[in-house]
């Protein structure tokens, strides 16, 4: 996924909370080379109720609300898709309890930021968005619905 500078106001978010629609969307990802994802709160993953944001193209985000982690099995077990996330170790520890296997390739934005600048004091998603995109980003801004 090439870096495309997009203003937060340009991001379109589609919410899917119907299990059938979620499965259809996840099946369509199987043909992709990569996707970026972030869970709203990794603690939610432990509770099996989760909100997952997936980005396939710049400025197009799908917000998945679900209570069945097993629905993600095929997605995270596909070794042909690059999975790009933030602080994925914490998330995957929780996911592994349910999905059993998570395959490479993986790319962790937080680890990459550390490797680029190991002396930086803070690697929060908000700070990285400012450092690399010059965009003020607060995760809760994704909660504002922008229906596509």
LINCORGI-V130631 format. One record per pair of residues at least 12 apart in sequence whose C-alpha atoms are under 7 Angstrom apart, sorted by the first residue. I is the first residue (numbers start at 1). J is the second residue. If there is no record, write none. Layout:
i:I j:J
i:I j:J
This chain:
i:1 j:34
i:4 j:58
i:5 j:133
i:6 j:59
i:10 j:59
i:11 j:59
i:11 j:60
i:12 j:59
i:12 j:60
i:12 j:61
i:12 j:146
i:12 j:147
i:12 j:148
i:13 j:60
i:13 j:61
i:13 j:62
i:13 j:63
i:13 j:145
i:13 j:146
i:13 j:147
i:13 j:148
i:14 j:61
i:14 j:62
i:14 j:63
i:14 j:146
i:14 j:147
i:14 j:148
i:15 j:62
i:15 j:63
i:15 j:64
i:16 j:63
i:16 j:64
i:16 j:65
i:17 j:64
i:17 j:65
i:17 j:66
i:26 j:75
i:32 j:81
i:33 j:80
i:33 j:81
i:33 j:82
i:34 j:81
i:34 j:82
i:34 j:83
i:35 j:54
i:35 j:55
i:35 j:56
i:35 j:82
i:35 j:83
i:35 j:84
i:36 j:54
i:36 j:55
i:36 j:56
i:36 j:83
i:36 j:84
i:36 j:85
i:37 j:52
i:37 j:53
i:37 j:54
i:37 j:55
i:37 j:84
i:37 j:85
i:38 j:52
i:38 j:53
i:38 j:54
i:38 j:85
i:38 j:86
i:39 j:51
i:39 j:52
i:39 j:53
i:40 j:52
i:42 j:90
i:42 j:91
i:45 j:94
i:45 j:95
i:46 j:94
i:48 j:67
i:48 j:68
i:48 j:69
i:49 j:66
i:49 j:67
i:50 j:65
i:50 j:66
i:50 j:67
i:51 j:63
i:51 j:64
i:51 j:65
i:51 j:66
i:52 j:64
i:52 j:65
i:69 j:98
i:70 j:98
i:70 j:99
i:73 j:99
i:76 j:102
i:76 j:103
i:77 j:101
i:77 j:102
i:77 j:103
i:78 j:103
i:79 j:103
i:79 j:104
i:79 j:105
i:81 j:105
i:82 j:105
i:82 j:106
i:83 j:105
i:83 j:106
i:83 j:107
i:84 j:106
i:84 j:107
i:84 j:108
i:85 j:107
i:85 j:108
i:85 j:109
i:86 j:108
i:86 j:109
i:86 j:110
i:87 j:108
i:87 j:110
i:88 j:108
i:110 j:123
i:126 j:138
